[in-house]
Amino acid sequence: MVIIGITARLVDGVYKVNESLIEKIKKYKAIPLVIVPGIDNSRFISVCNGFIIPGGFTWHETDEEIIKYAIENDVPLLGICAGMQALANIHNFDKDILSDQTIPIGNSLHDSKDKYVHDINVISKFLYGILGSKKIRVNSRHKYKVEKQDYFIIDAYSDDGLIEAIHLPNKKFIMGVQWHPEDLDDEFSQNIFKIFIKKC
């Protein structure tokens, strides 16, 4: 039995997790466990075989706690959109989302409701091994970008030079993507979840 912890996002006074994310986890016979911020989650975190830090405007202390736990204990983790930004800022949690590591992009190409918006160019063996392609088309709805840090490896860029995927070396699977594969049904998005849950 594989349990995947997902941090909830507070939207208009309601803690939420996107249905599409739950369905992707269930498709591969894993059990989603929603983790609500603001309480002692240590007991719930310790029973999880993997974690997903989802998108949202920003992240919270529970995301930080989970990322640190995953890194220290080599537990698989997938960061999506703001989740990737949180992962990229692991050494800068004393700063807010407008730090030098995560800055506004001011580009509507990356903040769209369209299903597919732009291509990403895969530059690492790690991500190529998951996707099986050097270029894929993705959705995109983020207002911030990640700047390079030394402790993670960049896996993909957009054509206009934004970092689109990262991973931490020497771990089972600690990866972040800037797009939303949970909302896509193509083979590339399916591969991300399939391999992530297999590593869990």
N, C-alpha and C positions, 0 to 999 in steps of 0.2 A: 504494500500500500504506500503510494507516494503522496505526500502532503505538500502542497505549494502554498506558502504564505503570501498574501497580497495585501499591501497597505491600502486602506480606504482613503478617498479624497472627500473633503468637506465641500459640498456644493449647495448653496442656498439653504444652509442649515441642515442638510442631510448628508450622512456619510455614505459614499457610493463607490461601487466598483462596476466598470462597464460589463454588460452582459456578454459582449463579444470576447472579452478576456476570460470570463468564466467558462464559456463554451469551448474555447481553444484548449483549456486545461482539461476539461471533461472528455474531450475527444480522444485524448491519449491516456484515458483511464486514471488520471490523477485526481486528487481531491483538493478543491480550493478552500483555503482557510483565510477568511477576511480578518485582517489585523487593524483594529481601530486605534488611532493615535490618542495620546493623552492619558493612558492607563499603564499599569505595569504589565507589559506583554512578554516578560522573560519566559514564562512557562509555555506560552504559545510558540514563541520563536524557537525554543529548544526542540520542539517536536516536528518542526518543518524539515523536509528533505531538500527544499529549494525555495527561492523567493522571487517575486516579481515586484519591482518598484515601478508603478505605472506613471502615465503622463498626468499633467496638471499644471497649474500656473507656477507652482513652486513645490518644494518638499518640506518635510517637517522632521522633528527630532526622532520620531519612530523610524523613518527612512534611514536616518543617519545611524541609529542603533543597529538596524538590520544589516546595513552595508558593512559596518565594522565587524559585526558578528560573522557574516558570510566570508569576509576576507580572512579573519583570524582562524576560522574553523574550516576553511576551504569547502564551503557549502555553495552549490550553484546558485547564481543570481542573474536575472535578466532585468536590466533597466530600460524603460521605454520613455522616450522624449525627455520630460523633466527627470525621469528616473536615471537616464544616461547622464544628464547634467549633474545630478546629485553624486553619481559615481565618479564623475570627472573631478568633482570638488571635494573628494574625500579628505584631502589635507587642508581644506579651507572652510571647514564648517563654522568657523567663527565669523565668516563673512556671509552676506546675503546673496541672493541670486544675481545681483548686479555687480558682483565682484569682477576682477580682471579675468577670471577663468571662464565666466559665463556672462556674455554681454549681449545687448540688443543687436539684432541684425538689420532691422529696418528694411526688410525685403519681403514683399507680399508673395513672392514665388514660394517661400517656405511657410506661409501661413494661409493655407487654402483649404476649402471644404471639398475640393474635387477628390475623386477616388485615387487617381494617379496624377502626380504633379511634375516630378522631375526624375532624372536618372541619378543613380549613385555608381561610382566607380570603385570596385573592390580592389584593394592593393595588398591584402595580406593572405597568406596561406590558410590562416585560421578561418576567416570568413568565407573564403572560396570553398573550403572544405564543407561548410554548412550549406552554402547557396548553390555551389556547382556552376557559378557564372561570374564573370568579371564585371558585368554591368546589369543592373536591374532597375526597373522603374518603381517608384514608391510614392506613397501619399506623404503629406507634409503639412503640419499645422503647429509650428513653433515660432516664438518671437525672439528667442535667444539662441546664441551659438556657444559652443564650447571652444576654448582656446587650448592649445597643446600643453600637456603636462608630461613630465618625464617618466612617471611611474606606470602609465598605461601605453598600450600599442594602438595606433590608429589603424583601423581596418578598411575604412572607406571614406571617400570625399564626394560631395556633389560637384557638378561641373563648374560651379562658381566658387569652389574652394572651401566650403563648409565641411567640418568633420561630421560624418554621418554614422559612424560605428567605431566602437573601441572595445578592447578587452584587456584584462589583467593577465600578464604572463604567469606561467607556473601555477595555474589554478585549474580545477576541473572545468569550470565554466563560469566566469564572471564577465559579463558582456553588457554593453549598452548600445542601443540603436536610437537614432534621432527620429525615425518615422514610427508609424503605428501598425506593426504587422498583425496585431489582433483584429484589425478592421479589414484585412485583405485575405482573400481565399486562394491566392496563387500558390504555386508549389514552393516558392522561395519563403513565403511567410509560414507555410506549414512546416517547412524544414527547420526553421528557427525553433518553433515550439517542440517539434518532435525530438530534436537533438538535445534541447535544453532539458526536457523532462526525462529523456533517457539518461542524461548525466546525473539527474537527481536520484 
